[in-house]
Structure formats: C-alpha cells, structure tokens
Amino acid sequence: MTHDSERRKVTVVGAGTMGVGAAHAFAVAGEDVLLLDKDQQALDRALELIDANVGMYGMLQPELAVDDPRRVLDRITVGTDLGAAAASDWLIENVTENHAVKKEVLSFLDQVCAPEVPIGVNTSAIPISVLGSYTSRPERVVGVHLMNPVPLKRLVEVIPGPLTSEATVATMRARLNNVGKDTVVVNDSPGFVTNRIAMLMVNEAVHLVAEGVSDPAGIDRLMRGCLGHQMGPLETADLIGLDTVLFSLEVLATHRDEEKFVPSALLREYVESGRLGRKSGSGFYSYAP
C-alpha cells in the first residue's frame, strides 16, 4: 500500500461502474484521487456508492477495512472539467466502450497531460494499438484491464500496445503495485486473455437460455458448483452490463472474424429493450429494490 510520503495524484476518468471501483480502491490505498465525468449526477452517485461500499468491502476483505470511512472520501475530488487531469501523476481512462467516445477523451487527455504521464486505458476488448493511435504518445499508453468489483479484485491484466515502451509498462505496474494490485502482462489482442475467454462463455450461456436448455439460475449454479466459479456467466454479464458484453463481442467478431464471437440474438434483444443488467434494474435477473 502507498505510504503518505509516496502518495501521488491519480486521475480516474469516467464515473461508471469501473471508474467508481477504481477511485474507491485507489483512495483506500492512500492515493489522492481525482474522479472526472461530464455528468455531475454520476459523480454524486459515485460518492454515495463509495461511502456505502467502504464498510461492506472492509467486512468482506479485512485488509480493506478503514478506521474512518470519511478519510477515504476525503481523498477523492470530483469534477466535470476534463482539463483538471493536467495535474495528474498517472491516469486511468474508464469511459464507455465506444470508439468515438474513447477517441475524443483520449485525444483531449493527450493534449492536457504532461508528456511523461502514463495513460492507462481500461477497455473490455478494444486493442491497445487502436486506443494508442488516438494520441500522439502511443509509447505512454498501456492497457489496464481492471476487474469488477475493483476493490475486491487484486489481479490486473496489463496490456502493452505494439508501441508502448517498456518504461511505461514498468511504471504502470509499479503504480498498481503501490495500491495493492498484482499484475499479469499479456500481449495486445482483442479481448486480451480474460475477456476473449469470458465473453465466449457468456455468449454460450445466453445461447443456452435462448434454446431453453436451462434458465439463468440453473446455468450459473452449475458453473459455480461444478467448476468452482465465484460467479456464474450470466450473473457476471449482469454485473458488467449487457451493453458492454454486446459491444465486446462485436469488437471480437470484427477483429477476429470468427463466427463464434457473433453475439446471441437474445443478448442483442435484451440490450435493445433496455435490459442492461444491474445498472438498469433487470437483465438475466431482476434487481428491483
């Protein structure tokens, strides 16, 4: 964990599920966090979630327990001005899985951040070579695939693009280690390792639902009980967001040109009808309060 003398200012861009988790995890580890999003309501909600989750996560993992939850929130500053990222020592971009949005955000960050600042990009499937091309510093852009929920998941998939420098990889791994994360470095490929495998599993599980082979609860119970998964594939999909799953499969299908990645029609139907998982209140399960 980071000691006070080693505290750095990390900027987290995007206050969605992953951005909230990253801000939470980094603040618990002692970092000064700047959480940025264009939507003030999303930022307000982020602080509410972090406040609620600090105690709960501390019970689940004792090493995350804090004496005073207010100290965690005191380390987090929120804002809607992306230009504030100029004060960053390091940065993680977590905006929505959309090429146009990521290009706009990364191009702007490239202009305002100091040349030496490493830019971590958190994406489910988009190749880092593509995201790095949106900047004038591809050697300083590296994939940082955080796992959800970020505070509880110690391992991070780190993906250098073809132009990412070894120094950038080393720096990012050191920063992540300072906030209590371990890393595995893999080569750049759509979906990397985790999502190339996980998205196939989710897609096949959706096919099983569509074919009437089993209901979601049965599929997830079998995967947990028989294969030892902490969460079943459809529970995981609802947690990630079915829109993100759909986009990830579309990216894989496009870049890999393999039929096995073509999204299930049922998955597309759910997304088009607004059933996006936990964040919308319903997906393969209902999350009504």
Salt bridges, closest charged atoms under 4 A:
ASP4 OD1 - ARG7 NH1 3.71
ASP32 OD1 - ARG7 NH2 2.24
GLU48 OE1 - ARG45 NH1 3.55
ASP68 OD1 - ARG70 NE 3.12
GLU93 OE2 - LYS102 NZ 2.54
GLU97 OE2 - LYS102 NZ 3.72
ASP110 OD1 - ARG137 NE 2.80
GLU157 OE1 - HIS145 ND1 2.89
ASP182 OD2 - ARG154 NE 2.95
GLU235 OE1 - ARG224 NH1 2.87
ASP243 OD1 - LYS279 NZ 2.87
GLU250 OE2 - ARG268 NH1 2.91
GLU258 OE2 - ARG256 NE 3.04
GLU258 OE1 - LYS260 NZ 3.43
